[in-house]
Amino acid sequence: MHAETMNRFCSQYRIVKHYIEDLPSQAIHTRFIPDKWSIHETIAYLCRYQYVFMERLKTITNEINPFFVAYKPENDAEYQFTAARTTGALLHEIYRVRDEIKRMITNLSPAEYSRVGTHAVLGRMNICQWMEFFLLHESQQFYKIFKQAGNFWSNGSVHHGNVISMPMAQVDEMAG
């Protein structure tokens, strides 16, 4: 196993709470672009995908070169149940499940660690490559969250066509 990969796997997920900690609930739950997920829905996706990833790792260690289609939440009934939870509960679950996956990976034998599985788009990958794929995909989702949070604050929290209508802070003319 590459130490850098495992280090990122053990820490990368913790950043998401810092991206959203100062956001009002409306900013977390609003779809600013109608056909794009809200921050909450993206966090639900991340939470659910950890379970999918963990099951794929178990399958890889127990079968010879299993084949996996690309995960699509719209085809996963569990995603809707996951998205119905609170954002705080989802973050807690992400932390808990990540610890479980870390233990599972740490306890793999060299023979299990060297096994492969084939992804429909990315092809044949060993466990380390699956972890890299997971981390890159997770990073992409974090970027979306970071961008949405930044857009919320940069636009003065005023977004047309949705529930948010918070004016920008007024400059105190007497202060200058």
N, C-alpha and C positions, 0 to 999 in steps of 0.2 A: 504494500500500500504506500502511496505517496503521502508523506507527512503533511505537505501543503494542502492536499485535498482534504485530509481528515481534519486539519486545523480549521479550514473554511467550513467544513460540514458541522463542526462543533461550535462555530461562533456566528456565521453569517446571518442566521435567522433572527438573532437577537436585535438587529438594527431596526426592524419594522416598527417596533413600539415607539422608537424615537421619532419616526417619521410622522406619527399620528397623535402623539400624546397631547399636543396643544390644540388639536382640531375639535371644533364642536361636532356633536353627533350628526347634525345635518350634513356637514361636509363629508363625513365618513359614509353616510347612507345614500347620498344623492348621486344619481347618474348624471354627471355634467354633460356628457354626450349620450344621447338616448340609447344607442345600440352598443355602448361600452359599459363594462361593469363599474359599479361603485367601488370605493376602497374596501368597504365591508365584503362585497362579493368576491373581490380579489383575494382578501385574506381567507375567506371561506374556501376558495379554490386551493390556496396554498395548504390549508389544513387538510382538506380531503386528499389532495395529491400525495401528501406524506404517507397516508395509508396505502394508496395505490403503489407508491414506490416500495414500501416495505413488503407488500405482497409480491411484487415483482422480484425483489431480492430473494425472498423465500423460494419462489418458483425456480429461479436461476440456480439456487443451491441444491434443489431437489430433482431437477429434470435436466435432460441433455438438450442444450441450446433451444430453450423455449422461444416462441415467437410472440411478440406483443404489438398490437395495433396502437396507434397514437391515442392517448387518453382524451376523451371528449366529455366534459361535464354534462352536456345536454343529453348524453346517453347513459348517465349514471344517476339513478334514483337517490343514492346516498348524498349526492351533492346538495340537493334541495333541503334535505334534513340538516345538513351541515350549515348551509347558509341561513337557516332559521334561528341559529344560536346567536347569542350576543357576541359582539366583537371581542370583549374581554374574555369570554369563555373560549373563543376560537384561539386567541393568543395563548392562553393557558394550555390548550390542547396541543398547539404547535410545539410548545416547549416540552410537554410530557412525551409526545410521540417521538420527537427528535431524540430525546434521551433513550428511548426504547430502541430506536434504529441504531444509535451509536453503540449501545451494548451489543446488539445483534452483530454489527459489523466487526466490532472488536473481538468477538468470540468466534469468528469464522476461522476454520482451519485453513492452512495454505491451499489445500486442494479445493475447498469451497470458494475461497477468494479468487482462484484462477478460473472459475467457471464462467461461461458466457451465456448471453441471451441476445436475441435479435430483435431490434426495433424496426417497425415497418418503414420508417423514414431514415433513421440513422444507421441502420445495419447492425452487424454483429459487434457486441461490446462486452468487455470483461467488467467485473464489479467496479473497479476504479473508474472506468470510462462511464459506467452508469451513474456513479456518484458525480462525476464531472458534468454530465448531462443534467442531472437533477439540480446541481448548484447553478449552472448557467441559466437554466429555465427559471429557477427561483429568483435569481438576480434580475431577470427580465421583468418578473412580476413586481419586485421591489422598486424597480425603476418606474414602472407605471404608477405605483402608489406614491413615490417621491414626487413625480411629475404632477399628479393630481393635487397633492397637498400644496406644492409650490404654486400651482395655478390658482388654487383657492386663495392663498394669502396674497399673491401678486396682483390679482384682479380686484383687490379690495373687498373680497368676500361678497361681491355683487354678481350674481349670475342670472341672466335673463331666462325665463321659461322654466324655472324650478322653484323650490320652496325657500331658497336662501335669498334674503334681502337684508344684508347687514352693511350699513354704510362704512366707508373708510373712516379712520380716525381723523377728527378735525384738528387742524393745526391751531394751536393757541396763539392768536395774534399778539397777545400781551407778553408773550415769552421772549420776544425778540427785539 
